[in-house]
Each structure stands twice: as structure tokens, then as C-alpha cells.
């Protein structure tokens, strides 16, 4: 029997995905360019990162609140 070498896979959370960041930055840059706003270099990426963090941590807070309410008295 031959041993097949396993390649360790580094799971990357979706929040840190370069695809998500790039898509967000392109969407922000496109939307603001349609409005006539010129952004400095790299600021669309920073805005996309901030929005992704905001959505992620807002979702975590909503889950925490929902779990706390589910364990409390109904009323």
C-alpha cells in the first residue's frame, strides 16, 4: 500500500478572502465613480474591508442577541 502525501489545507475565512475584498473594492469604486467621486489610491480597498468587517461583526452581534432572547422568558 502506498502512502499518499497529504497537503495541509489552510482554511481561510470568507471575511479574509481576497476575492471578497476585491469584489467589494470594485463595487465601491464603480459606484462612487458613477456618482462622480474620485477616490485616492487604495481607499476603495480600505472601505471594502471596513464594510466587510462591519457586516461580519454585526452578524455576530445579532446572533448573540437572538440566542440571549431565545433563552430568556417569552413575553
C-alpha positions as CSV (number, residue, x, y, z in Angstrom):
1,X,0.0,0.0,0.0
2,X,1.4,3.4,-0.9
3,X,1.1,6.4,1.3
4,X,-0.4,9.4,-0.4
5,X,1.1,12.6,1.0
6,X,-1.5,14.9,2.3
7,X,-1.2,18.6,1.7
8,X,-2.2,20.6,4.7
9,X,-5.0,22.9,3.8
10,X,-5.1,26.3,5.5
11,X,-8.8,27.1,5.8
12,X,-9.3,30.8,5.2
13,X,-12.4,32.5,6.5
14,X,-14.6,34.2,3.9
15,X,-14.0,37.5,5.6
16,X,-10.3,37.4,4.7
17,X,-10.9,36.1,1.2
18,X,-9.1,38.2,-1.5
19,X,-12.0,37.5,-3.8
20,X,-14.5,39.1,-1.4
21,X,-12.2,42.1,-0.8
22,X,-11.5,42.6,-4.5
23,X,-15.2,42.3,-5.4
24,X,-16.1,44.8,-2.7
25,X,-13.4,47.2,-3.7
26,X,-14.5,47.1,-7.3
27,X,-18.2,47.6,-6.5
28,X,-17.4,50.6,-4.3
29,X,-15.0,52.1,-6.8
30,X,-17.6,51.6,-9.6
31,X,-20.5,53.0,-7.6
32,X,-18.5,56.1,-6.5
33,X,-17.2,56.7,-10.0
34,X,-20.8,56.6,-11.3
35,X,-21.6,59.3,-8.7
36,X,-18.6,61.3,-9.9
37,X,-16.5,60.8,-6.7
38,X,-12.7,60.3,-7.3
39,X,-11.1,58.1,-4.6
40,X,-7.4,58.2,-3.7
41,X,-5.4,55.1,-4.4
42,X,-6.2,52.2,-2.1
43,X,-9.2,53.9,-0.3
44,X,-11.7,51.7,-2.1
45,X,-10.0,48.6,-0.7
46,X,-10.0,50.1,2.8
47,X,-13.7,50.9,2.6
48,X,-14.5,47.4,1.3
49,X,-12.5,45.9,4.2
50,X,-14.3,48.1,6.7
51,X,-17.7,47.2,5.3
52,X,-16.9,43.5,5.3
53,X,-15.8,43.7,9.0
54,X,-18.9,45.7,9.8
55,X,-21.3,43.2,8.3
56,X,-19.4,40.2,9.8
57,X,-19.3,41.6,13.4
58,X,-22.8,43.0,13.1
59,X,-24.0,39.5,12.2
60,X,-22.2,38.0,15.2
61,X,-23.8,40.6,17.5
62,X,-27.3,39.7,16.0
63,X,-26.7,36.0,16.6
64,X,-25.7,36.7,20.2
65,X,-28.7,38.9,20.8
66,X,-31.0,36.3,19.3
67,X,-29.5,33.5,21.4
68,X,-29.9,35.6,24.6
69,X,-33.5,36.3,23.8
70,X,-34.3,32.7,23.0
71,X,-33.0,31.6,26.4
72,X,-35.0,34.3,28.3
73,X,-38.6,34.4,29.2
74,X,-41.1,34.6,26.4
75,X,-43.1,37.8,26.6
